[in-house]
Protein backbone atom coordinates (compact mmCIF):
# COMPACT_ATOMS: atom_id res chain seq x y z
CA UNK A 1 0.00 0.00 0.00
CA UNK A 2 1.26 3.45 -0.88
CA UNK A 3 2.39 5.50 2.07
CA UNK A 4 1.23 8.95 1.09
CA UNK A 5 0.57 11.51 3.78
CA UNK A 6 -3.07 12.60 3.65
CA UNK A 7 -4.14 16.22 3.29
CA UNK A 8 -6.10 17.92 6.07
CA UNK A 9 -9.27 17.68 3.95
CA UNK A 10 -8.73 13.94 3.41
CA UNK A 11 -8.13 13.41 7.11
CA UNK A 12 -11.29 15.32 8.04
CA UNK A 13 -13.37 13.27 5.58
CA UNK A 14 -12.00 9.96 6.89
CA UNK A 15 -12.44 10.99 10.54
CA UNK A 16 -16.18 11.29 9.97
CA UNK A 17 -16.27 7.58 9.09
CA UNK A 18 -14.64 6.45 12.35
CA UNK A 19 -16.54 6.14 15.62
CA UNK A 20 -14.85 7.15 18.86
CA UNK A 21 -11.48 7.97 17.32
CA UNK A 22 -9.87 11.36 17.80
CA UNK A 23 -6.91 13.04 16.29
CA UNK A 24 -3.94 14.01 18.44
CA UNK A 25 -1.37 15.68 16.21
CA UNK A 26 -0.05 13.03 13.81
CA UNK A 27 -1.95 10.21 15.56
CA UNK A 28 -5.37 8.59 15.42
CA UNK A 29 -6.21 7.66 19.01
CA UNK A 30 -8.90 5.55 20.65
CA UNK A 31 -9.31 4.17 24.16
CA UNK A 32 -11.21 0.90 24.51
CA UNK A 33 -12.69 -0.41 27.77
CA UNK A 34 -13.17 -4.11 28.41
CA UNK A 35 -14.77 -6.03 31.24
CA UNK A 36 -11.58 -7.68 32.43
CA UNK A 37 -7.84 -7.51 32.04
CA UNK A 38 -7.82 -10.77 30.06
CA UNK A 39 -10.41 -9.42 27.59
CA UNK A 40 -8.15 -6.41 27.06
CA UNK A 41 -5.14 -8.68 26.53
CA UNK A 42 -7.11 -10.82 24.07
CA UNK A 43 -8.00 -7.72 22.07
CA UNK A 44 -4.38 -6.58 22.10
CA UNK A 45 -3.27 -9.97 20.78
CA UNK A 46 -5.76 -9.66 17.88
CA UNK A 47 -4.42 -6.17 17.13
CA UNK A 48 -0.83 -7.47 17.28
CA UNK A 49 -1.66 -10.19 14.74
CA UNK A 50 -3.42 -7.76 12.37
CA UNK A 51 -0.60 -5.22 12.67
CA UNK A 52 2.08 -7.81 12.01
CA UNK A 53 0.19 -9.13 8.97
CA UNK A 54 0.19 -5.59 7.52
CA UNK A 55 3.69 -4.69 8.76
CA UNK A 56 2.15 -1.56 10.26
CA UNK A 57 2.43 -1.30 14.02
CA UNK A 58 0.57 1.00 16.43
CA UNK A 59 1.54 2.36 19.78
CA UNK A 60 -0.45 0.28 22.29
CA UNK A 61 -0.98 1.03 25.97
CA UNK A 62 -2.70 -1.19 28.51
CA UNK A 63 -3.91 -0.33 31.99
CA UNK A 64 -5.98 -3.13 33.50
CA UNK A 65 -9.12 -3.39 31.29
CA UNK A 66 -8.30 -0.33 29.16
CA UNK A 67 -6.38 -0.36 25.87
CA UNK A 68 -5.32 2.82 24.09
CA UNK A 69 -4.23 2.57 20.47
CA UNK A 70 -2.37 5.24 18.51
CA UNK A 71 -1.91 4.93 14.73
CA UNK A 72 0.45 7.01 12.59
CA UNK A 73 2.70 6.32 9.64
CA UNK A 74 6.02 7.36 11.12
CA UNK A 75 8.05 7.25 7.91
CA UNK A 76 5.85 9.96 6.31
CA UNK A 77 5.38 11.93 9.52
CA UNK A 78 1.61 11.81 9.58
CA UNK A 79 -1.58 9.99 8.75
CA UNK A 80 -2.10 7.80 5.70
CA UNK A 81 -4.94 5.69 4.36
CA UNK A 82 -3.19 2.79 6.07
CA UNK A 83 -3.80 4.30 9.51
CA UNK A 84 -7.51 4.74 8.85
CA UNK A 85 -7.84 1.18 7.55
CA UNK A 86 -6.08 -0.19 10.61
CA UNK A 87 -8.22 1.95 12.95
CA UNK A 88 -11.35 0.50 11.34
CA UNK A 89 -9.83 -2.98 11.61
CA UNK A 90 -9.31 -2.46 15.36
CA UNK A 91 -12.99 -1.59 15.77
CA UNK A 92 -13.89 -4.79 13.94
CA UNK A 93 -11.63 -6.84 16.25
CA UNK A 94 -13.47 -5.81 19.45
Buried (B, 14 or more C-beta within 10 A) or exposed (E): EEEEBBEEEBBEEBBEEBEEBEEEEBBBBBEBEBEEEEBBBEBBEBBEEBBEEEEBEBEBEBEEBEBBBBBBBEEBEBBBBBBBBBBBBBEEBE
